[in-house]
């Protein structure tokens, strides 16, 4: 860049480099998606096409940024975990976050026709934030928190919309009916009044989606999974979406490479 007398203004830029040896988590979240889902006629309580679209966008982000080792999404949010030793944009939080957020948003528009037959009515937007976690335990607790949030919200929404769609209540009446109830109460309402066993509902809705990189021996994939090359290593990876429990140790024991240095 050419020098000029105006160069001094760069001194006002904040140094927002992430601390070293910390997991970098970028979480993106849809802005005003209650309105967005109503305008586009999303099915309640869950619109599978919208959830699948979110996951396709997450896969695209992981295809672009090889230092993301795992992502987790539910509803209108996705969290992307960069390795502790990630060097993307010199670990500048603003650069990392804005690039992830903008690619996710543009991917949402780009892939929309692949999941919906009706045109998108207006551009969606997503906000983003960066949070650092110094230990593996901190990171796992963060991801567990997001999956627990998925369960709590989905159980409420499933009971709420059952009361409205099948029980004939207004939305206000359904809110009053569920006010102060525990998880066991909501499960009882679903089972006793609507013959619905919550545990038998699709894991996509109850667990959310975790997107991982699975190491493979070659770059070919016969199952349609996304295959990418890690830019720093020769090994190829298959990008795979799973709807499983990530709170218990079983998941991390099965995929130990996700948190490996």
C-alpha positions as CSV (number, residue, x, y, z in Angstrom):
1,X,0.0,0.0,0.0
2,X,1.4,3.4,-1.0
3,X,2.4,5.7,1.9
4,X,0.6,9.0,2.4
5,X,0.2,11.6,5.1
6,X,-3.2,10.1,5.8
7,X,-1.7,6.7,6.8
8,X,-1.9,7.7,10.5
9,X,-5.6,7.0,10.6
10,X,-4.8,3.3,10.8
11,X,-3.7,3.9,14.4
12,X,-7.4,4.2,15.3
13,X,-8.1,0.5,14.3
14,X,-8.6,-1.8,17.3
15,X,-6.4,-4.8,17.6
16,X,-9.0,-7.6,18.0
17,X,-6.8,-10.6,17.5
18,X,-8.1,-13.6,19.4
19,X,-6.0,-15.0,22.3
20,X,-3.8,-17.8,21.3
21,X,-4.4,-21.5,22.3
22,X,-8.2,-20.9,22.6
23,X,-11.0,-22.5,20.6
24,X,-12.6,-19.8,18.5
25,X,-16.4,-20.1,18.3
26,X,-18.4,-18.1,15.8
27,X,-22.1,-18.2,16.4
28,X,-24.5,-16.8,13.8
29,X,-28.1,-16.2,14.5
30,X,-31.0,-15.2,12.3
31,X,-32.4,-11.7,12.7
32,X,-36.2,-11.5,13.2
33,X,-36.7,-15.1,12.0
34,X,-40.1,-15.3,13.6
35,X,-41.3,-12.8,11.0
36,X,-39.3,-14.4,8.3
37,X,-40.8,-17.8,9.0
38,X,-44.3,-16.4,9.0
39,X,-43.9,-14.5,5.7
40,X,-42.5,-17.7,4.0
41,X,-45.1,-20.0,5.5
42,X,-42.8,-22.3,7.5
43,X,-44.5,-25.3,9.0
44,X,-44.9,-25.2,12.8
45,X,-43.3,-26.3,15.0
46,X,-40.5,-27.3,12.6
47,X,-39.8,-26.6,9.0
48,X,-37.6,-29.4,7.8
49,X,-36.7,-27.7,4.6
50,X,-35.4,-24.6,6.5
51,X,-33.4,-26.7,8.8
52,X,-31.8,-28.6,5.9
53,X,-31.1,-25.3,4.2
54,X,-29.3,-24.1,7.3
55,X,-27.2,-27.2,7.4
56,X,-26.3,-26.9,3.7
57,X,-25.1,-23.4,4.4
58,X,-23.0,-24.6,7.3
59,X,-21.5,-27.3,5.1
60,X,-20.6,-24.6,2.6
61,X,-18.9,-22.5,5.3
62,X,-16.9,-25.6,6.4
63,X,-15.9,-26.3,2.8
64,X,-14.4,-22.8,2.6
65,X,-12.7,-22.6,6.0
66,X,-10.7,-25.7,6.6
67,X,-9.8,-24.8,10.2
68,X,-13.4,-25.3,11.3
69,X,-13.4,-28.7,12.9
70,X,-17.0,-29.0,14.0
71,X,-20.3,-27.0,13.7
72,X,-23.6,-27.3,15.6
73,X,-26.9,-25.8,14.5
74,X,-30.5,-25.7,15.6
75,X,-33.5,-23.5,14.7
76,X,-32.0,-20.3,13.1
77,X,-28.5,-20.5,14.6
78,X,-25.2,-22.2,13.8
79,X,-22.0,-22.3,15.8
80,X,-18.6,-22.9,14.1
81,X,-15.6,-24.1,16.0
82,X,-12.2,-23.1,14.8
83,X,-9.2,-25.1,16.1
84,X,-7.1,-23.7,18.9
85,X,-4.2,-23.2,16.5
86,X,-6.3,-21.6,13.7
87,X,-4.5,-18.8,11.8
88,X,-7.3,-17.5,9.6
89,X,-6.9,-13.7,9.2
90,X,-4.3,-13.7,11.9
91,X,-7.0,-14.6,14.3
92,X,-8.7,-11.2,14.0
93,X,-12.1,-11.7,15.5
94,X,-13.9,-9.2,13.3
95,X,-12.5,-10.6,10.1
96,X,-13.2,-14.2,11.1
97,X,-16.8,-13.4,12.2
98,X,-17.8,-11.2,9.3
99,X,-16.4,-13.7,6.7
100,X,-18.3,-16.6,8.2
101,X,-21.5,-14.6,8.7
102,X,-21.5,-13.1,5.1
103,X,-20.7,-16.5,3.5
104,X,-23.5,-18.2,5.5
105,X,-26.0,-15.4,4.5
106,X,-25.1,-15.5,0.8
107,X,-25.3,-19.3,0.9
108,X,-28.8,-19.1,2.4
109,X,-29.9,-17.1,-0.6
110,X,-27.9,-19.1,-3.1
111,X,-29.3,-22.5,-2.0
112,X,-32.8,-21.4,-1.2
113,X,-34.2,-22.6,-4.6
114,X,-32.8,-26.1,-3.9
115,X,-35.1,-26.5,-0.9
116,X,-38.1,-24.2,-1.6
117,X,-40.2,-24.0,-4.7
118,X,-41.5,-20.5,-3.9
119,X,-39.2,-17.5,-4.3
120,X,-37.7,-15.9,-1.3
121,X,-39.6,-12.7,-0.4
122,X,-36.9,-10.6,1.1
123,X,-33.2,-10.9,2.0
124,X,-32.6,-12.6,5.4
125,X,-29.8,-11.3,7.7
126,X,-27.8,-13.0,10.4
127,X,-25.8,-11.5,13.3
128,X,-22.6,-13.0,14.5
129,X,-20.4,-13.1,17.6
130,X,-17.0,-14.5,18.5
131,X,-16.4,-16.3,21.9
132,X,-13.1,-17.9,23.0
133,X,-13.0,-21.0,25.1
134,X,-9.6,-21.9,26.6
135,X,-10.2,-25.6,27.4
136,X,-11.8,-28.6,25.8
137,X,-14.2,-28.9,28.7
138,X,-15.3,-25.3,28.2
139,X,-15.9,-25.9,24.5
140,X,-17.9,-29.1,25.2
141,X,-20.0,-27.3,27.8
142,X,-20.7,-24.6,25.3
143,X,-21.9,-27.1,22.7
144,X,-23.9,-29.0,25.3
145,X,-25.6,-25.7,26.3
146,X,-26.7,-25.1,22.7
147,X,-28.0,-28.7,22.4
148,X,-29.8,-28.4,25.7
149,X,-31.4,-25.1,24.5
150,X,-32.5,-27.0,21.3
151,X,-34.3,-29.6,23.5
152,X,-35.9,-27.1,25.8
153,X,-37.2,-24.9,23.0
154,X,-38.4,-27.8,20.8
155,X,-40.2,-29.5,23.6
156,X,-42.0,-26.2,24.4
157,X,-42.8,-25.5,20.7
158,X,-44.0,-29.0,20.0
159,X,-46.4,-28.9,23.0
160,X,-47.5,-25.3,22.1
161,X,-48.3,-26.0,18.5
162,X,-50.1,-29.3,19.4
163,X,-52.4,-27.3,21.7
164,X,-53.1,-24.8,18.9
165,X,-53.2,-27.0,15.8
166,X,-54.8,-30.1,17.4
167,X,-56.3,-28.8,20.6
168,X,-58.1,-25.8,19.2
169,X,-56.6,-23.3,21.6
170,X,-55.6,-19.8,20.6
171,X,-51.9,-18.9,20.9
172,X,-52.6,-16.9,24.0
173,X,-54.5,-19.8,25.6
174,X,-51.6,-22.2,24.7
175,X,-49.1,-19.8,26.3
176,X,-51.2,-19.7,29.5
177,X,-51.6,-23.5,29.5
178,X,-47.8,-24.0,29.4
179,X,-46.9,-21.2,31.8
180,X,-44.9,-22.7,34.7
181,X,-44.9,-26.2,33.4
182,X,-41.9,-28.5,33.6
183,X,-40.5,-30.8,30.9
184,X,-42.3,-33.7,32.4
185,X,-45.6,-31.8,32.2
186,X,-45.1,-31.0,28.6
187,X,-44.3,-34.6,27.8
188,X,-47.4,-35.7,29.7
189,X,-49.6,-33.2,27.7
190,X,-48.2,-34.5,24.4
191,X,-48.6,-38.2,25.4
192,X,-52.0,-38.0,27.2
193,X,-53.8,-35.5,25.0
194,X,-52.2,-36.0,21.6
195,X,-50.8,-39.5,21.7
196,X,-47.3,-38.2,20.9
197,X,-44.2,-39.7,22.4
198,X,-41.7,-36.9,22.3
199,X,-38.8,-39.3,22.2
200,X,-40.1,-40.8,19.0
201,X,-40.0,-37.5,17.1
202,X,-37.1,-37.0,14.6
203,X,-33.7,-36.5,16.2
204,X,-33.2,-33.5,13.8
205,X,-35.8,-31.6,15.8
206,X,-34.8,-32.9,19.3
207,X,-31.0,-32.9,19.0
208,X,-30.2,-30.3,16.3
209,X,-27.4,-31.0,13.8
210,X,-23.7,-31.4,14.3
211,X,-21.5,-31.1,11.2
212,X,-18.1,-32.8,11.4
213,X,-15.1,-33.7,9.3
214,X,-14.5,-37.4,9.1
215,X,-11.0,-38.4,7.8
216,X,-11.2,-40.7,4.8
217,X,-8.5,-42.6,2.8
218,X,-9.2,-40.9,-0.5
219,X,-11.1,-38.0,-2.0
220,X,-13.9,-40.1,-3.6
221,X,-17.2,-40.4,-1.9
222,X,-20.0,-42.6,-3.1
223,X,-22.6,-41.5,-0.6
224,X,-23.0,-37.9,-1.7
225,X,-21.2,-36.5,1.3
226,X,-19.1,-33.4,0.8
227,X,-15.4,-34.2,0.5
228,X,-12.7,-31.5,1.0
229,X,-9.0,-31.3,1.4
230,X,-7.5,-29.7,4.5
231,X,-5.3,-27.0,3.2
232,X,-2.5,-27.6,5.7
233,X,-2.6,-31.4,5.6
234,X,-2.8,-33.9,2.8
235,X,-5.6,-36.0,4.4
236,X,-9.0,-35.7,2.9
237,X,-12.1,-35.3,4.9
238,X,-15.8,-36.0,4.4
239,X,-18.1,-33.3,5.7
240,X,-20.9,-35.2,7.5
241,X,-24.1,-34.0,9.2
242,X,-25.4,-35.9,12.2
243,X,-28.4,-35.7,14.5
244,X,-27.0,-37.2,17.6
245,X,-26.4,-36.5,21.3
246,X,-23.2,-34.4,21.8
247,X,-23.7,-33.9,25.5
248,X,-22.7,-37.4,26.5
249,X,-19.1,-38.7,26.2
250,X,-20.0,-41.3,23.6
251,X,-19.9,-38.8,20.7
252,X,-16.5,-37.4,21.6
253,X,-15.1,-40.9,22.2
254,X,-16.3,-41.9,18.8
255,X,-14.8,-38.9,17.1
256,X,-11.7,-38.1,19.1
257,X,-10.0,-36.3,16.2
258,X,-12.4,-33.4,16.5
259,X,-10.7,-32.0,19.6
260,X,-7.2,-33.3,18.7
261,X,-4.4,-30.8,18.2
